[in-house]
Amino acid sequence: MMVADKRNNVRGEMLVKSIEIMGLLMQKASLGIGSSN
């Protein structure tokens, strides 16, 4: 049970991190597009 909980926590943290990275990439992309125009 505890092992499964740990596994789920790690998966959730990875998901949150990937979402944060995606957000940063989107911000950089939008900034690049705005400056190029």
N, C-alpha and C positions, 0 to 999 in steps of 0.2 A: 504493500500500500504506500509506504513512505517513498519507496524507489519510484513508483509511478508518479507520485506527486512531484518529486524532484524533476523527473523527466518533463512533466507538463510545465513546470515553472521555467525550465531552461528553454523550452519551445516558445513559451510566451515572451520571455525576454528577447529571444532572437527575433521574434515577430515585431516587437516594439522597436528594436534597434533597426531592423530593415526598413520599417515605416519612417523612422526618423531620418535615416540615410536618404530614402527616396524624397522626403520633404526638402532636405538640404540640396539634393541634386536639382529638384524642380526650381528652388529659389535661385540657384546659380544659373540654370538654363534661362529662366525668365529675365534675370539681370543681364545676361549676355545678349539676349534678344533685344532687350530695351536699349542697351548701350550701342549695339550695332545699328539700330534704326536711328 
